[in-house]
Amino acid sequence: MDHDLSRIREVIERNPQTPDALISVLQDIQREFHYLPCEALVETAKALNVPLSKVFNVTTFYNAFSLTPRGEKIIRICKGTACHIKGAGLLLEQLEAGLNIRAGETSEDMKFTIEVVNCVGVCAMAPVITVNEKYHGNVRVDQAMRLVKKD
């Protein structure tokens, strides 16, 4: 998939052109494209004067970065102990069936990606799902699809 290099450069240029800005640049690129296209990694390495190997190391080290396309809405289902006990597995089953994708997959229309995470840090609100950066707590199975479609 070829991306418009001028668009990639615009995103990179919003940040300082120093090696210290690497993570910030990658976050901005991912926000723009919903993943990190290979062309963007090459352009980032050039612009920040960082070895391409370091750019790849950072992108593969942090779970927040993705080298494969993801949906406009990233749905994360917490499977930590509290969420697991309060029915996170049923929420996952409901979302997989409703969106016709499995955890770790993206819908064909590029609207949704489902991810399972170990903990989102709000155990008192279990079970929890996030849609992009918005948290939803005490989610019931009958609410899951409505929450995902609404956000």
C-alpha positions in Angstrom: 0.0 0.0 0.0 1.6 3.2 -1.1 1.0 6.3 0.9 1.3 9.9 -0.1 4.8 10.9 0.9 3.9 14.5 1.2 1.2 13.6 3.8 3.8 11.6 5.7 6.3 14.4 5.6 3.6 16.9 6.9 3.0 14.7 9.9 6.8 14.4 10.6 7.3 18.1 10.2 4.8 18.9 13.0 7.5 17.7 15.5 11.1 18.7 16.2 13.5 17.2 13.7 15.7 15.5 16.4 16.2 11.9 17.4 14.5 12.7 20.8 11.2 13.2 18.9 11.1 9.7 17.5 8.3 8.3 19.7 6.2 11.5 19.3 6.6 11.4 15.5 5.6 7.7 15.4 2.5 8.4 17.6 1.5 11.2 15.2 1.9 9.0 12.2 -0.1 6.2 13.7 -2.9 8.7 14.7 -3.0 9.8 11.1 -2.9 6.4 9.3 -4.1 4.1 12.1 -0.8 2.2 11.8 2.8 2.8 10.8 3.3 2.4 7.1 6.8 1.2 6.0 7.3 4.4 3.9 6.6 6.5 7.0 9.3 4.6 9.0 11.9 5.2 6.2 10.9 8.9 6.0 11.1 9.3 9.8 14.6 7.8 10.0 15.8 10.2 7.3 14.1 13.3 8.8 15.3 12.7 12.4 18.7 11.3 11.4 18.0 8.0 13.2 19.1 4.6 11.9 16.2 2.8 10.3 17.0 -0.2 12.6 16.3 2.0 15.7 13.0 3.1 14.3 12.0 -0.5 13.7 13.2 -1.5 17.2 11.0 1.2 18.8 8.0 0.3 16.7 8.2 -3.4 17.6 9.1 -2.8 21.3 6.0 -0.8 22.2 2.6 -2.6 22.0 0.9 0.7 21.2 2.5 0.7 17.7 1.2 -1.4 14.8 2.9 -2.2 11.6 -0.3 -3.5 10.1 -3.4 -1.5 9.2 -6.0 -1.1 12.0 -9.5 0.2 12.0 -10.7 3.7 12.7 -12.0 2.4 16.0 -9.7 0.3 18.2 -11.7 -1.7 20.6 -9.8 -3.1 23.6 -11.4 -5.6 25.9 -9.7 -5.9 29.3 -9.1 -9.5 30.3 -7.4 -8.6 33.7 -8.6 -10.6 36.7 -11.4 -8.3 37.8 -12.7 -8.0 34.2 -12.4 -11.7 33.5 -14.4 -12.6 36.6 -17.1 -10.0 35.7 -17.7 -11.4 32.2 -15.1 -9.9 29.8 -15.1 -13.2 27.9 -18.8 -12.8 27.1 -18.2 -9.2 26.0 -15.5 -10.4 23.6 -17.7 -13.1 22.2 -20.5 -10.5 21.6 -18.2 -8.1 19.9 -16.6 -10.7 17.7 -20.0 -12.0 16.6 -21.4 -8.5 16.1 -18.5 -7.2 14.1 -17.7 -10.5 12.4 -14.0 -10.4 13.3 -11.9 -12.1 15.9 -9.6 -10.6 18.5 -6.5 -9.3 16.7 -8.3 -8.7 13.4 -9.6 -5.6 11.6 -12.9 -5.5 9.7 -12.7 -5.4 5.9 -14.2 -1.9 5.8 -11.3 -0.8 8.1 -13.7 0.6 10.7 -13.0 -1.7 13.6 -10.1 -3.6 15.2 -10.6 -5.8 18.3 -7.7 -6.2 20.7 -7.5 -8.1 24.0 -5.4 -6.4 26.7 -4.2 -7.7 30.1 -5.3 -4.6 32.1 -6.4 -1.1 31.5 -6.0 0.0 35.1 -9.6 0.7 36.2 -10.5 -2.6 37.9 -13.2 -1.0 40.0 -15.2 -0.4 36.8 -14.9 -4.0 35.6 -15.7 -5.2 33.0 -14.1 -2.5 30.9 -13.8 -1.9 27.2 -12.1 1.0 25.5 -13.1 2.5 22.1 -10.0 4.4 20.9 -9.1 6.3 24.1 -12.6 6.4 25.7 -13.2 4.1 28.7 -16.5 2.3 29.3 -17.0 0.5 32.6 -19.5 -1.9 34.1 -20.3 -2.9 30.5 -23.1 -5.4 30.1 -23.2 -7.8 27.1 -26.3 -6.2 25.8 -24.6 -2.8 25.7 -21.3 -3.8 24.0 -22.3 -3.3 20.4 -24.2 -0.1 21.0 -21.2 1.4 22.8 -18.8 0.4 20.0 -21.1 1.8 17.2 -21.8 5.0 19.1 -18.3 6.2 19.8 
